C-alpha cells in the first residue's frame, strides 16, 4: 500500500491511501505522521482504506512531500561509487572517506527539517556560491518513533561537491540549504515494498528537453543494512515524531557535469514511483 499527503482544491491538507490512481482520504488519525507512528501502520492503513468514503483522482490534487514533523537525516559513503566520488572531489581528505566506508560507524548527518523539504514537482536549488552541483538519488527509510522502518520513499540529497571538496568540514554548507532536499512522491509501506536487493534506483537529468545524464544502480550495491543505519541513528537520540533517513547514493554524474538552472531531475525507484523536480 502507498500513502500520500496532498493539498486539495479547497486548500485543505489531507492524506490517505493511493489506489487505482485515486487518493482515498483518511479522516483519522489527524496526520500522516500519526498513522506512521502506530504499532502496525500497514494494518491500520488497510482498515482505514476499507472505511474511506471520500476519494479524488490523484491528478486532480497537489501531491505534497509526505512529511509532517519528521526530521530528515542522511547517510553518506554507503556505496562504492559514492566513496570513489568523495575521494575524487576531496583529494586531501580521501583517506577519511575510505575509512568511513569500512568503519562500523557510518556517516550520518541532519539533512533538513520538515518545512525545508520540497515535494515532487517543486523546485530544488543549487547554491549561488557553488559551481559544481549534483542530485543524489537515494532510497529513503521512513522510521517510526519506536525506530522501526515502517515504509520507504524517494529522496534527493542535493549536494555542492566543490564546497565539500574544498574542506570536509564544509559538509553542512554543501548539503544543508534552502531547496536542498526533495522527498516523495508517496510512501510505500514496508510490507508492500519489493525485496530490497533487487530494487533499482534510476536517475535521469533533462536539459533543454534532452537527456543530459542517465544512470542507475541497485540496492544490492548498498554496503550496509537499513536496520544498521537506523540503529546508529537512534544511538543517544530520540524522534518523537519519527524520522526519515536518506541512505546514500550509488549514482553519481561524471566530474565534468554540474546541474544548471532549468534542468529537471527524475528519480525512479522500484516499488515507489518517480520523484521529479525542476532545478532553480
C-alpha positions as CSV (number, residue, x, y, z in Angstrom):
1,X,0.0,0.0,0.0
2,X,1.1,3.6,-0.7
3,X,0.3,6.7,1.2
4,X,0.2,10.3,0.0
5,X,-0.2,13.7,1.5
6,X,-1.9,16.3,-0.7
7,X,-3.4,19.7,-1.0
8,X,-7.0,19.6,-2.2
9,X,-8.5,22.3,-4.5
10,X,-10.1,23.8,-1.4
11,X,-6.7,24.3,0.1
12,X,-7.2,21.7,2.7
13,X,-4.1,19.5,3.5
14,X,-5.2,15.8,3.7
15,X,-3.7,12.3,3.4
16,X,-4.7,8.8,2.5
17,X,-4.1,5.7,0.5
18,X,-3.3,5.7,-3.2
19,X,-5.3,3.1,-5.0
20,X,-6.1,2.8,-8.7
21,X,-5.0,6.4,-9.5
22,X,-7.2,7.8,-6.7
23,X,-6.4,9.0,-3.2
24,X,-8.8,7.7,-0.6
25,X,-8.8,10.1,2.3
26,X,-8.5,9.1,5.9
27,X,-10.3,11.2,8.5
28,X,-8.4,9.7,11.4
29,X,-5.7,9.9,12.7
30,X,-5.1,13.6,12.2
31,X,-1.8,13.4,10.3
32,X,0.2,11.0,8.2
33,X,2.9,11.1,10.8
34,X,0.4,9.9,13.4
35,X,-0.5,6.9,11.2
36,X,3.1,6.0,10.7
37,X,3.7,6.1,14.5
38,X,1.0,3.4,15.0
39,X,2.2,-0.1,16.2
40,X,1.1,-1.6,12.8
41,X,0.8,1.2,10.2
42,X,0.1,-1.3,7.4
43,X,-2.8,-3.0,9.1
44,X,-4.2,0.3,10.3
45,X,-4.0,1.8,6.7
46,X,-5.8,-1.2,5.3
47,X,-8.7,-0.8,7.8
48,X,-8.8,2.9,7.0
49,X,-8.9,2.3,3.3
50,X,-11.8,-0.1,3.6
51,X,-13.6,2.5,5.7
52,X,-12.8,5.5,3.5
53,X,-15.8,7.2,1.9
54,X,-14.1,10.1,0.1
55,X,-11.7,9.9,-2.8
56,X,-10.4,12.0,-5.7
57,X,-8.3,11.4,-8.7
58,X,-4.6,11.8,-7.7
59,X,-4.0,14.1,-10.8
60,X,-6.7,16.5,-9.5
61,X,-4.8,17.4,-6.4
62,X,-1.4,18.8,-5.5
63,X,0.9,16.0,-4.2
64,X,3.0,17.3,-1.3
65,X,6.1,15.9,0.3
66,X,4.9,13.0,2.6
67,X,6.4,14.7,5.6
68,X,4.7,16.2,8.7
69,X,7.0,17.0,11.5
70,X,9.7,14.4,11.0
71,X,13.4,15.3,10.9
72,X,15.2,14.4,7.7
73,X,18.6,12.7,8.1
74,X,21.0,11.3,5.6
75,X,23.8,8.8,5.4
76,X,26.9,9.0,3.1
77,X,29.6,6.8,1.6
78,X,27.3,3.8,1.7
79,X,28.0,2.7,-1.9
80,X,31.4,2.1,-3.5
81,X,30.7,4.6,-6.2
82,X,29.9,7.3,-3.6
83,X,33.2,6.5,-1.8
84,X,35.2,7.0,-5.0
85,X,33.4,10.2,-5.9
86,X,34.0,11.7,-2.5
87,X,37.7,10.8,-2.7
88,X,37.9,12.4,-6.1
89,X,36.3,15.6,-5.0
90,X,38.5,15.9,-1.9
91,X,41.9,14.5,-2.6
92,X,43.4,15.8,0.6
93,X,40.8,14.0,2.7
94,X,40.4,10.9,0.6
95,X,41.7,8.6,3.4
96,X,38.7,9.6,5.6
97,X,36.1,8.6,3.1
98,X,37.9,5.3,2.6
99,X,37.9,4.8,6.4
100,X,34.2,5.6,6.9
101,X,33.2,3.3,4.1
102,X,34.7,0.3,6.0
103,X,34.2,1.5,9.6
104,X,31.4,0.2,11.8
105,X,30.2,3.8,12.5
106,X,28.5,5.3,9.4
107,X,28.5,8.9,8.3
108,X,25.1,10.3,9.3
109,X,24.1,14.0,9.2
110,X,21.0,16.1,9.6
111,X,19.7,17.0,6.1
112,X,16.6,19.1,6.7
113,X,13.7,19.9,8.9
114,X,10.1,19.3,7.6
115,X,9.4,22.8,6.4
116,X,12.6,22.9,4.3
117,X,11.6,19.8,2.3
118,X,10.0,20.1,-1.2
119,X,7.8,17.6,-2.9
120,X,7.5,16.3,-6.4
121,X,7.0,19.0,-9.0
122,X,8.6,21.6,-6.7
123,X,12.0,23.2,-7.4
124,X,15.2,22.1,-5.8
125,X,18.0,24.6,-5.8
126,X,21.7,25.0,-6.5
127,X,23.7,27.3,-4.3
128,X,24.8,30.7,-5.8
129,X,28.2,30.3,-4.2
130,X,28.9,26.8,-5.8
131,X,30.0,25.8,-9.3
132,X,29.7,22.0,-9.0
133,X,26.2,20.8,-8.0
134,X,24.6,17.3,-8.4
135,X,21.5,15.5,-7.3
136,X,21.9,12.3,-5.3
137,X,19.1,9.8,-5.7
138,X,18.5,7.8,-2.5
139,X,16.2,5.2,-1.2
140,X,14.8,6.8,2.0
141,X,13.7,5.0,5.1
142,X,10.5,6.1,6.9
143,X,11.2,5.5,10.6
144,X,8.6,5.4,13.4
145,X,9.2,7.0,16.9
146,X,10.0,3.4,18.0
147,X,12.9,3.3,15.5
148,X,11.1,0.8,13.2
149,X,11.3,1.0,9.4
150,X,7.6,1.3,8.5
151,X,8.0,2.5,4.9
152,X,10.1,3.7,2.1
153,X,10.1,6.8,-0.2
154,X,12.5,8.6,-2.6
155,X,14.9,11.3,-1.6
156,X,17.1,13.7,-3.5
157,X,20.1,14.8,-1.4
158,X,21.2,17.8,-3.4
159,X,25.0,18.4,-2.9
160,X,27.5,21.1,-3.7
161,X,30.6,18.9,-4.5
162,X,33.1,21.8,-4.8
163,X,32.2,23.2,-1.4
164,X,32.6,19.8,0.4
165,X,35.7,19.0,-1.7
166,X,37.4,22.2,-0.5
167,X,37.2,21.0,3.1
168,X,35.1,18.2,4.6
169,X,34.2,20.5,7.5
170,X,32.1,22.4,5.0
171,X,29.7,19.4,4.6
172,X,26.8,21.2,6.3
173,X,27.0,24.1,3.8
174,X,27.4,21.7,0.9
175,X,24.4,19.6,2.0
176,X,22.0,21.8,4.0
177,X,20.5,24.9,2.5
178,X,17.1,26.1,1.1
179,X,15.8,23.7,-1.5
180,X,18.5,21.1,-0.9
181,X,16.1,18.2,-0.2
182,X,13.2,16.7,-2.1
183,X,11.1,13.8,-0.7
184,X,8.2,11.9,-2.4
185,X,6.0,11.4,-4.1
186,X,4.5,8.7,-1.9
187,X,5.4,6.4,0.9
188,X,5.3,2.7,0.2
189,X,4.6,0.8,3.4
190,X,7.2,-1.8,4.3
191,X,5.1,-4.9,3.7
192,X,4.4,-3.7,0.1
193,X,8.0,-3.0,-0.9
194,X,9.7,-5.5,-3.2
195,X,12.8,-7.3,-1.9
196,X,15.4,-4.5,-1.4
197,X,18.4,-6.2,-3.1
198,X,16.7,-6.2,-6.5
199,X,15.3,-2.6,-6.2
200,X,16.7,-0.4,-9.0
201,X,17.4,3.3,-8.4
202,X,17.4,5.4,-11.6
203,X,18.4,9.0,-12.2
204,X,17.6,11.0,-15.4
205,X,18.6,14.6,-15.7
206,X,16.9,16.6,-18.6
207,X,18.4,19.7,-20.1
208,X,16.6,21.6,-22.8
209,X,14.3,18.7,-23.4
210,X,17.1,16.1,-23.9
211,X,18.8,13.7,-21.5
212,X,21.9,15.3,-20.1
213,X,22.7,12.3,-17.8
214,X,21.2,8.9,-17.1
215,X,22.4,6.3,-14.6
216,X,21.2,3.5,-12.3
217,X,22.2,1.1,-9.6
218,X,20.5,-1.5,-7.5
219,X,20.2,-1.6,-3.7
220,X,22.3,-4.8,-3.8
221,X,25.3,-2.4,-4.1
222,X,24.5,-0.9,-0.7
223,X,27.4,-1.6,1.6
224,X,25.4,-1.5,4.9
225,X,22.0,-2.6,6.1
226,X,19.0,-0.3,6.6
227,X,18.5,-1.7,10.1
228,X,22.1,-1.0,10.9
229,X,21.8,2.7,9.8
230,X,18.6,3.1,11.9
231,X,20.4,1.6,14.9
232,X,23.2,4.1,14.6
233,X,20.8,7.0,14.0
234,X,19.0,6.1,17.2
235,X,22.1,6.0,19.5
236,X,21.7,8.7,22.0
237,X,18.8,10.2,20.0
238,X,15.0,10.1,20.1
239,X,12.5,11.0,17.5
240,X,9.0,11.6,19.0
241,X,7.6,12.5,15.5
242,X,9.6,9.8,13.7
243,X,12.3,10.5,11.1
244,X,13.3,9.9,7.5
245,X,16.8,8.7,6.6
246,X,18.2,9.0,3.1
247,X,20.5,6.0,2.7
248,X,23.2,7.4,0.4
249,X,23.7,7.3,-3.4
250,X,25.2,4.9,-5.8
251,X,24.6,7.0,-8.9
252,X,27.0,9.9,-9.4
253,X,27.3,12.0,-12.6
254,X,30.8,12.4,-14.0
255,X,33.1,15.1,-12.6
256,X,32.5,17.2,-15.8
257,X,28.8,17.5,-15.0
258,X,27.1,20.1,-12.9
259,X,23.4,21.0,-12.6
260,X,22.1,24.2,-14.2
261,X,19.0,26.2,-13.6
262,X,16.2,24.9,-15.7
263,X,17.4,21.2,-15.6
264,X,14.8,18.7,-14.5
265,X,15.7,15.8,-12.2
266,X,13.8,12.5,-12.3
267,X,14.5,9.8,-9.7
268,X,12.7,6.5,-10.1
269,X,12.8,3.7,-7.5
270,X,11.1,0.3,-8.0
271,X,8.1,-0.1,-5.8
272,X,7.7,3.6,-5.1
273,X,7.5,5.7,-8.3
274,X,9.2,8.8,-9.6
275,X,10.2,12.0,-7.9
276,X,10.5,14.9,-10.3
277,X,11.9,18.3,-9.5
278,X,13.0,21.2,-11.7
279,X,16.2,23.0,-10.7
280,X,16.1,26.6,-9.7
